[in-house]
């Protein structure tokens, strides 16, 4: 995606200026190389969070843990680390901070010794009443060691009056409001839970006799595991030595899966909710070409997230698809001191125009979204400097007008370009000759629906419509701020 992160790109010129993915989870139970497979699974889910990674394993008696800031390959590639994560069960997590700061104590999985044994928890999403629950728990004597909302789950489980650990977890989750896919590891079981609205993804797979719960099917592909099915909204999956049990202890409202998973978050080679992500993105591009055709010479994707939609646009329009922007995959965040001159280079450090192709051409740029507009502005300028005679921008999502409170890091609404300007003003802001977004109904058509059901939308599309399906308890009560007295710099 192109534009957005709450951190200003002047502070970090190497930030992608994108909506940042939520997190990725991977749990495996019943395999002799559980930790190594979890590390591979997390590697496949790296796109969902690059800030930190952690793995907790279980050898039947003891839990073992390794957590670190940075990417999976930098922290889980040595024999020493993987060898220390003993056992036939493992739980891993990739983190991008949506709640809680960027410090070691917030890295998941979070582990605690409870009355009925050890419990490791990792989840993807946001609990919209976490601060409310946390205040209540602190008042009752709970002591928190992190600022992540995941720890609220641990305390609710610890405080449950139920006897069995699975019942304690169900009791805890019944008090939680939010969008989440959760995987946990106890001393004898692996438990997966998906929120009743099914906003965040969770899939079930199998490798030999081992069961796997993970965020996307691409994490199954990397280890040669079989995809079984999506975990259903409100479903609780319990895996132990006797096999797999499925429970439905929660009432389930109409499903509201996050439509942005199909637009951007999921890897294009994943199958999400029975749909190929790649095919959906191509279909959105085709719909975009139907709704907003333009006479031009080239269809150019904004790498890499705009590529499938650009292919679809080119196929539908009959206009040549070509790589007019080349991405440098080897730019690090801090490989050079970010002086004013380097800041001025901005997006050119990562993306460069294919001048020989573009000069004298009318080009259509296809991207998945515009959030703040800063990167789009630079890319349009880049096309003009490379000699493009016209630059038209087509966006494979409706305008992003609202913040997400369900596990995606988005700017506040007053920093969203589409919340401040109409499309004509946005076009002027980014400097394009024309700018159009796929319509909300067009997006639903590309998803295989006749149209968006305004009475009961088939997906969560709150970032486009402001229609939030899950109650925003903390936001509405003014308790969304983090609760911590400790400032850390590690």
C-alpha positions as CSV (number, residue, x, y, z in Angstrom):
1,X,0.0,0.0,0.0
2,X,1.3,3.4,-0.4
3,X,0.6,6.0,2.2
4,X,0.5,5.8,5.9
5,X,1.9,5.3,9.3
6,X,1.4,7.3,12.3
7,X,5.2,8.0,12.4
8,X,5.9,10.9,10.1
9,X,8.1,10.0,7.2
10,X,10.4,13.0,8.0
11,X,11.3,11.1,11.2
12,X,12.0,8.0,9.2
13,X,12.6,8.5,5.5
14,X,12.8,4.7,5.0
15,X,9.4,4.0,6.4
16,X,7.1,2.7,3.6
17,X,4.4,5.3,4.5
18,X,1.9,2.5,4.5
19,X,-1.0,1.1,6.6
20,X,0.9,-1.4,8.6
21,X,-0.3,-5.0,9.0
22,X,-1.7,-6.2,12.2
23,X,0.3,-9.3,13.3
24,X,0.9,-12.9,12.3
25,X,0.4,-16.0,14.4
26,X,1.6,-19.6,14.0
27,X,0.9,-22.5,16.3
28,X,1.8,-26.1,15.8
29,X,1.1,-29.1,18.0
30,X,2.5,-32.6,17.7
31,X,5.7,-32.4,15.5
32,X,9.3,-33.1,16.5
33,X,10.6,-30.0,14.7
34,X,7.9,-27.7,16.0
35,X,10.1,-24.6,16.7
36,X,11.9,-24.8,13.3
37,X,8.5,-25.1,11.5
38,X,7.1,-22.2,13.5
39,X,10.1,-20.1,12.5
40,X,9.5,-20.9,8.8
41,X,5.8,-20.2,9.2
42,X,6.6,-16.8,10.8
43,X,9.0,-16.1,7.9
44,X,6.1,-16.6,5.5
45,X,4.0,-14.2,7.6
46,X,6.7,-11.6,7.8
47,X,4.6,-9.2,5.8
48,X,2.1,-9.0,8.7
49,X,4.7,-7.5,11.1
50,X,8.4,-6.7,10.9
51,X,8.9,-5.0,14.2
52,X,9.6,-8.1,16.4
53,X,9.1,-11.8,16.6
54,X,8.8,-14.5,19.3
55,X,8.5,-18.2,19.7
56,X,7.5,-20.2,22.8
57,X,7.8,-24.0,22.7
58,X,6.7,-26.8,25.0
59,X,8.7,-30.0,25.6
60,X,5.9,-31.7,27.7
61,X,7.1,-30.4,31.0
62,X,8.8,-27.0,30.4
63,X,8.2,-24.0,28.2
64,X,11.0,-22.4,26.3
65,X,11.0,-18.9,24.9
66,X,13.0,-16.7,22.5
67,X,11.9,-13.1,21.6
68,X,13.7,-10.3,19.8
69,X,13.2,-7.0,18.1
70,X,13.6,-7.3,14.3
71,X,12.7,-9.8,11.6
72,X,12.4,-13.5,11.8
73,X,15.4,-14.3,9.7
74,X,17.7,-12.1,11.9
75,X,16.7,-13.9,15.1
76,X,15.6,-17.5,14.4
77,X,18.1,-18.7,11.9
78,X,20.8,-20.2,14.2
79,X,20.9,-23.8,15.4
80,X,21.5,-22.5,18.9
81,X,18.3,-20.6,19.0
82,X,16.1,-23.2,17.4
83,X,17.9,-26.0,19.4
84,X,16.9,-24.2,22.6
85,X,13.3,-24.2,21.7
86,X,12.7,-27.8,22.5
87,X,9.5,-29.8,22.2
88,X,6.7,-31.0,19.9
89,X,4.6,-27.8,20.3
90,X,5.4,-24.2,19.4
91,X,3.7,-20.9,19.2
92,X,5.1,-18.0,17.2
93,X,4.1,-14.4,16.6
94,X,5.2,-11.6,14.3
95,X,4.5,-8.2,15.7
96,X,3.6,-4.8,14.4
97,X,2.6,-2.6,17.3
98,X,-1.1,-1.6,17.3
99,X,-1.4,-1.5,21.1
100,X,1.6,-1.0,23.3
101,X,5.0,0.4,22.5
102,X,8.0,-1.0,20.7
103,X,9.8,-2.7,23.6
104,X,10.9,-6.2,24.5
105,X,8.3,-6.7,27.2
106,X,5.5,-6.3,24.6
107,X,6.7,-9.0,22.2
108,X,4.4,-12.0,21.9
109,X,3.7,-14.7,22.7
110,X,3.1,-13.5,26.3
111,X,3.7,-16.2,28.9
112,X,2.4,-16.6,32.5
113,X,2.5,-19.3,35.2
114,X,-1.1,-19.8,36.3
115,X,-2.7,-21.9,39.0
116,X,-3.5,-24.6,36.4
117,X,-0.2,-24.4,34.6
118,X,1.7,-22.4,32.0
119,X,-0.1,-20.4,29.4
120,X,1.4,-18.7,26.3
121,X,-0.9,-16.4,24.2
122,X,-0.4,-14.8,20.8
123,X,-3.1,-12.9,19.0
124,X,-3.7,-10.8,15.9
125,X,-6.1,-7.9,16.2
126,X,-7.3,-5.4,18.8
127,X,-9.5,-5.7,21.9
128,X,-11.7,-2.6,21.8
129,X,-12.4,-2.8,25.5
130,X,-8.9,-3.7,26.6
131,X,-8.2,-0.4,28.5
132,X,-11.6,-0.6,30.3
133,X,-10.9,-4.2,31.4
134,X,-7.3,-3.3,32.3
135,X,-8.4,-0.5,34.6
136,X,-10.9,-2.9,36.3
137,X,-8.3,-5.6,36.7
138,X,-5.7,-3.2,38.2
139,X,-8.3,-2.0,40.6
140,X,-8.9,-5.6,41.7
141,X,-5.1,-6.1,42.2
142,X,-3.7,-7.3,38.9
143,X,-0.1,-6.3,38.2
144,X,0.6,-5.7,34.5
145,X,4.1,-6.1,33.0
146,X,3.4,-4.9,29.5
147,X,1.3,-2.4,27.7
148,X,-0.1,-4.8,25.1
149,X,-3.7,-5.7,25.1
150,X,-2.8,-9.4,25.0
151,X,-1.8,-9.3,28.6
152,X,-5.4,-8.5,29.5
153,X,-6.4,-11.9,28.2
154,X,-3.8,-13.6,30.5
155,X,-5.2,-11.8,33.6
156,X,-8.8,-12.6,32.7
157,X,-7.9,-16.3,32.3
158,X,-6.0,-16.2,35.7
159,X,-9.1,-14.6,37.4
160,X,-11.6,-17.1,36.0
161,X,-13.4,-19.3,38.5
162,X,-13.6,-22.1,36.1
163,X,-11.6,-25.3,36.7
164,X,-10.4,-26.4,33.3
165,X,-8.0,-24.2,31.3
166,X,-10.1,-24.2,28.2
167,X,-13.2,-23.2,30.2
168,X,-11.1,-20.4,31.8
169,X,-10.1,-19.2,28.3
170,X,-13.7,-19.3,27.0
171,X,-14.8,-17.5,30.2
172,X,-12.1,-14.8,29.6
173,X,-12.9,-14.3,26.0
174,X,-16.6,-13.9,26.7
175,X,-15.7,-10.7,28.5
176,X,-13.7,-9.3,25.6
177,X,-15.0,-7.2,22.8
178,X,-12.9,-6.8,19.7
179,X,-11.5,-8.2,16.5
180,X,-9.0,-11.0,17.1
181,X,-7.6,-14.4,16.1
182,X,-5.9,-16.0,19.1
183,X,-3.7,-19.0,19.5
184,X,-2.5,-20.2,22.9
185,X,-0.3,-23.0,24.2
186,X,-1.0,-24.7,27.6
187,X,0.9,-27.5,29.2
188,X,-1.2,-30.0,27.4
189,X,-3.1,-28.3,24.6
190,X,-3.1,-25.8,21.8
191,X,-6.1,-23.6,21.6
192,X,-7.3,-21.3,18.8
193,X,-10.1,-18.8,19.1
194,X,-11.5,-16.5,16.4
195,X,-13.7,-13.5,17.3
196,X,-17.5,-13.9,16.7
197,X,-17.5,-11.5,13.8
198,X,-14.6,-13.2,12.1
199,X,-12.8,-9.9,11.4
200,X,-9.3,-11.3,11.5
201,X,-8.2,-14.4,9.6
202,X,-7.2,-17.8,11.1
203,X,-6.8,-21.1,9.2
204,X,-6.4,-24.7,10.2
205,X,-3.8,-27.0,8.6
206,X,-2.1,-30.3,9.1
207,X,1.4,-31.7,8.6
208,X,1.7,-35.4,9.1
209,X,0.0,-35.8,12.5
210,X,0.5,-32.3,13.7
211,X,-2.2,-29.7,13.6
212,X,-1.4,-26.0,12.7
213,X,-3.3,-22.8,13.5
214,X,-2.0,-19.8,11.6
215,X,-3.0,-16.4,10.1
216,X,-2.7,-17.3,6.4
217,X,-2.4,-20.4,4.1
218,X,1.0,-19.2,2.8
219,X,2.5,-20.2,6.2
220,X,1.2,-23.7,5.5
221,X,2.7,-23.8,2.0
222,X,6.2,-23.0,3.2
223,X,6.4,-26.1,5.3
224,X,4.4,-28.4,3.0
225,X,1.4,-28.6,5.2
226,X,-2.1,-29.3,4.0
227,X,-4.8,-26.6,4.3
228,X,-7.9,-28.0,6.0
229,X,-10.2,-25.0,6.4
230,X,-10.8,-21.5,7.8
231,X,-11.5,-21.4,11.5
232,X,-15.1,-20.2,11.8
233,X,-16.1,-17.0,13.5
234,X,-16.6,-17.6,17.2
235,X,-15.1,-21.1,17.0
236,X,-12.7,-22.5,19.6
237,X,-10.3,-25.2,18.3
238,X,-8.7,-27.4,20.9
239,X,-5.8,-29.7,19.9
240,X,-4.2,-32.2,22.3
241,X,-2.8,-35.7,22.3
242,X,-6.3,-37.1,21.5
243,X,-6.7,-35.0,18.3
244,X,-8.9,-32.0,17.5
245,X,-12.1,-30.7,19.1
246,X,-14.2,-27.9,17.8
247,X,-16.5,-25.8,20.1
248,X,-18.9,-22.9,19.5
249,X,-19.5,-21.4,22.9
250,X,-20.2,-17.8,21.7
251,X,-23.2,-16.4,19.9
252,X,-22.2,-15.5,16.4
253,X,-23.5,-12.3,14.7
254,X,-23.4,-12.0,10.9
255,X,-19.8,-12.4,9.7
256,X,-17.8,-9.2,9.0
257,X,-14.4,-10.3,7.7
258,X,-11.9,-7.5,7.1
259,X,-12.1,-6.6,3.4
260,X,-8.7,-5.0,3.5
261,X,-7.2,-8.4,3.9
262,X,-8.1,-9.0,0.3
263,X,-7.1,-5.6,-0.9
264,X,-3.6,-5.4,0.8
265,X,-2.8,-7.2,4.0
266,X,-2.8,-10.9,3.0
267,X,0.0,-12.2,0.8
268,X,-1.2,-12.6,-2.8
269,X,-0.5,-16.3,-2.8
270,X,-2.7,-17.0,0.2
271,X,-6.3,-18.3,0.0
272,X,-8.4,-16.3,2.4
273,X,-12.0,-17.1,3.2
274,X,-12.1,-19.5,0.3
275,X,-10.9,-16.9,-2.2
276,X,-7.5,-16.6,-3.9
277,X,-6.1,-13.2,-2.8
278,X,-4.3,-12.8,-6.1
279,X,-7.5,-13.5,-8.1
280,X,-9.5,-11.0,-6.0
281,X,-6.9,-8.3,-6.5
282,X,-7.0,-8.9,-10.3
283,X,-10.8,-8.8,-10.2
284,X,-10.7,-5.4,-8.4
285,X,-8.3,-4.1,-11.0
286,X,-10.7,-5.2,-13.8
287,X,-13.7,-3.6,-12.0
288,X,-11.6,-0.4,-11.7
289,X,-11.0,-0.4,-15.5
290,X,-14.7,-0.9,-16.1
291,X,-15.7,2.0,-13.8
292,X,-12.9,4.4,-14.7
293,X,-11.4,3.8,-18.1
294,X,-8.9,6.3,-19.5
295,X,-7.0,6.6,-22.8
296,X,-3.4,5.8,-22.2
297,X,-0.3,4.0,-23.4
298,X,0.8,2.0,-20.3
299,X,-0.6,0.5,-17.1
300,X,2.1,0.6,-14.4
301,X,1.8,-0.9,-11.0
302,X,3.1,0.8,-7.8
303,X,5.3,-2.0,-6.5
304,X,4.6,-4.4,-5.1
305,X,1.1,-4.2,-3.7
306,X,-0.4,-2.6,-6.8
307,X,0.7,-5.3,-9.2
308,X,-2.2,-7.8,-9.3
309,X,-4.8,-5.0,-9.6
310,X,-2.7,-3.4,-12.4
311,X,-2.6,-6.7,-14.3
312,X,-6.4,-6.9,-14.0
313,X,-6.8,-3.3,-15.1
314,X,-4.5,-3.9,-18.2
315,X,-6.4,-7.1,-19.1
316,X,-9.8,-5.4,-18.9
317,X,-8.7,-2.2,-20.7
318,X,-6.5,-3.8,-23.3
319,X,-3.7,-1.3,-22.5
320,X,-0.2,-2.6,-22.2
321,X,1.0,-3.6,-18.7
322,X,4.6,-2.8,-18.0
323,X,7.0,-2.3,-15.1
324,X,7.5,1.5,-15.2
325,X,8.7,1.6,-11.5
326,X,11.6,-0.6,-10.3
327,X,11.9,-1.3,-6.6
328,X,15.1,-1.5,-4.7
329,X,14.6,-4.4,-2.3
330,X,17.8,-3.9,-0.4
331,X,17.3,-0.5,1.2
332,X,17.5,-0.7,5.0
333,X,15.9,1.8,7.4
334,X,19.2,3.1,8.8
335,X,21.9,2.3,6.3
336,X,22.8,6.0,6.1
337,X,22.4,9.0,8.4
338,X,19.0,10.5,7.6
339,X,20.3,14.1,6.7
340,X,18.1,16.7,5.2
341,X,19.5,15.8,1.7
342,X,18.6,12.1,2.3
343,X,15.2,13.0,3.5
344,X,14.7,14.9,0.3
345,X,15.5,11.9,-1.7
346,X,12.5,10.2,0.0
347,X,10.8,7.5,-2.1
348,X,13.6,7.4,-4.7
349,X,15.7,5.4,-2.3
350,X,13.2,2.5,-2.7
351,X,11.5,3.2,-6.1
352,X,13.0,4.4,-9.4
353,X,11.3,5.3,-12.7
354,X,12.1,3.2,-15.7
355,X,12.8,6.3,-17.8
356,X,13.4,4.5,-21.2
357,X,9.9,3.0,-21.0
358,X,8.0,6.0,-19.6
359,X,9.4,9.0,-21.7
360,X,6.7,10.4,-24.0
361,X,4.0,8.0,-22.7
362,X,0.6,8.5,-21.1
363,X,0.7,6.3,-18.0
364,X,-1.9,4.8,-15.6
365,X,-0.5,4.2,-12.1
366,X,-2.4,1.5,-10.2
367,X,-2.0,1.2,-6.4
368,X,-4.0,-0.4,-3.7
369,X,-4.8,2.7,-1.6
370,X,-4.0,6.3,-0.7
371,X,-3.9,7.1,2.9
372,X,-1.9,10.3,3.6
373,X,-0.9,10.9,0.0
374,X,2.7,11.7,0.5
375,X,4.1,8.7,-1.4
376,X,1.6,9.1,-4.2
377,X,2.7,12.7,-4.6
378,X,6.3,11.6,-5.0
379,X,5.5,8.8,-7.4
380,X,3.5,11.1,-9.7
381,X,6.3,13.6,-9.6
382,X,8.7,10.8,-10.4
383,X,6.7,9.8,-13.5
384,X,6.7,13.4,-14.7
385,X,10.4,13.8,-14.2
386,X,10.9,10.6,-16.2
387,X,9.1,12.2,-19.2
388,X,5.5,10.9,-18.8
389,X,3.1,13.2,-20.8
390,X,0.1,12.3,-18.7
391,X,-0.2,10.6,-15.3
392,X,-3.5,9.0,-14.3
393,X,-3.9,7.3,-10.9
394,X,-6.3,4.5,-10.3
395,X,-6.8,3.1,-6.8
396,X,-8.0,-0.5,-6.1
397,X,-10.0,0.5,-3.0
398,X,-12.5,3.2,-2.1
399,X,-11.1,6.3,-0.3
400,X,-9.8,5.6,3.2
401,X,-11.8,8.0,5.3
402,X,-11.8,6.4,8.7
403,X,-9.3,5.0,11.2
404,X,-9.2,1.2,12.0
405,X,-9.6,0.1,15.6
406,X,-9.5,-3.6,14.9
407,X,-5.8,-4.3,14.7
408,X,-4.4,-2.1,11.9
409,X,-2.1,0.8,12.6
410,X,-3.7,3.8,10.9
411,X,-3.3,7.5,11.3
412,X,-5.9,9.6,13.1
413,X,-8.7,10.6,10.9
414,X,-7.4,14.2,10.5
415,X,-4.3,12.8,8.8
416,X,-6.2,10.7,6.3
417,X,-6.2,12.6,2.9
418,X,-9.7,11.4,1.9
419,X,-11.1,12.6,5.2
420,X,-9.9,16.1,4.4
421,X,-10.5,16.4,0.7
422,X,-12.8,15.3,-2.1
423,X,-11.4,13.3,-5.0
424,X,-10.8,16.3,-7.2
425,X,-8.9,18.0,-4.4
426,X,-6.9,14.8,-3.7
427,X,-6.0,14.7,-7.4
428,X,-4.7,18.2,-7.2
429,X,-2.8,17.4,-4.0
430,X,-0.9,14.5,-5.6
431,X,-0.4,16.2,-8.9
432,X,-2.1,13.7,-11.2
433,X,-4.0,14.4,-14.4
434,X,-6.9,12.2,-13.0
435,X,-7.6,10.2,-9.9
436,X,-10.3,7.6,-9.3
437,X,-11.0,4.9,-6.7
438,X,-13.0,1.7,-7.2
439,X,-16.5,2.3,-5.9
440,X,-17.6,0.6,-2.7
441,X,-20.2,-1.4,-4.7
442,X,-17.6,-2.2,-7.3
443,X,-15.3,-3.6,-4.6
444,X,-18.1,-5.9,-3.5
445,X,-18.8,-6.9,-7.1
446,X,-15.1,-7.9,-7.3
447,X,-15.5,-9.9,-4.1
448,X,-18.3,-11.9,-5.8
449,X,-21.3,-10.1,-4.3
450,X,-24.1,-8.5,-6.3
451,X,-23.6,-5.3,-4.3
452,X,-22.9,-4.1,-0.8
453,X,-25.7,-4.8,1.6
454,X,-26.1,-1.5,3.3
455,X,-28.4,-3.0,6.0
456,X,-26.0,-5.8,6.8
457,X,-22.6,-5.4,5.0
458,X,-20.9,-8.7,4.1
459,X,-17.5,-7.4,5.2
460,X,-15.9,-5.0,7.7
461,X,-15.3,-1.9,5.6
462,X,-15.2,0.6,8.3
463,X,-12.1,2.3,7.0
464,X,-14.1,3.3,3.9
465,X,-17.6,3.7,5.3
466,X,-17.3,4.5,9.0
467,X,-19.6,1.5,9.7
468,X,-17.9,-0.1,12.7
469,X,-19.5,-3.6,13.3
470,X,-17.9,-4.0,16.8
471,X,-18.5,-1.7,19.7
472,X,-15.6,0.7,20.3
473,X,-15.8,0.7,24.0
474,X,-12.5,2.3,24.9
475,X,-12.8,5.0,22.2
476,X,-16.3,5.9,23.2
477,X,-15.4,6.1,26.9
478,X,-12.2,8.1,26.3
479,X,-10.0,5.3,27.7
480,X,-8.1,4.4,24.6
481,X,-4.7,5.8,25.8
482,X,-2.0,3.4,27.0
483,X,-1.6,2.8,30.7
484,X,2.0,2.8,31.8
485,X,4.3,4.7,34.0
486,X,7.5,3.1,32.7
487,X,9.4,4.6,29.8
488,X,11.7,2.1,28.0
489,X,14.2,2.5,25.2
490,X,15.1,-1.1,24.3
